């Protein structure tokens, strides 16, 4: 933040008055009656309709690695052969990891 050194400085009395005004404003804010709520605590108690998936069973179809795919030896993801950066025997590396 740039500081303008040519601006007139505030006197001690002006600083004292400002601090009193700030303290009064804070006192009013503290007495406003609002309750501070932790966002994480509020999120834990929030239940969305239809969000209970405890009785659901997931079915995932697993497909083996195809001829034109490889498994990266660094990130262990399966990529298409066009993403192959270097293949040293069994140490195939994708372009993202190289």
ZIDADA-V670628 format. One record per residue. RES is the residue in one small letter. PSI is psi in whole degrees, -180 to 180 (none if undefined). Layout:
RES_PSI, RES_PSI
This chain:
x_133, x_142, x_129, x_109, x_-8, x_-10, x_146, x_141, x_152, x_146, x_169, x_-35, x_-42, x_-41, x_-39, x_-42, x_-42, x_-42, x_-34, x_-42, x_-41, x_-42, x_-41, x_-41, x_-40, x_-37, x_-41, x_-42, x_-37, x_-28, x_11, x_-19, x_0, x_140, x_131, x_127, x_129, x_128, x_-38, x_-40, x_-40, x_-37, x_-33, x_-36, x_-8, x_126, x_127, x_143, x_134, x_13, x_-8, x_106, x_22, x_-28, x_-1, x_146, x_133, x_138, x_118, x_129, x_119, x_126, x_131, x_164, x_132, x_171, x_-35, x_25, x_158, x_160, x_124, x_136, x_-8, x_-49, x_-10, x_26, x_153, x_125, x_161, x_154, x_-22, x_-17, x_4, x_120, x_-51, x_139, x_106, x_84, x_-115, x_-1, x_68, x_135, x_135, x_168, x_-31, x_-35, x_-20, x_none
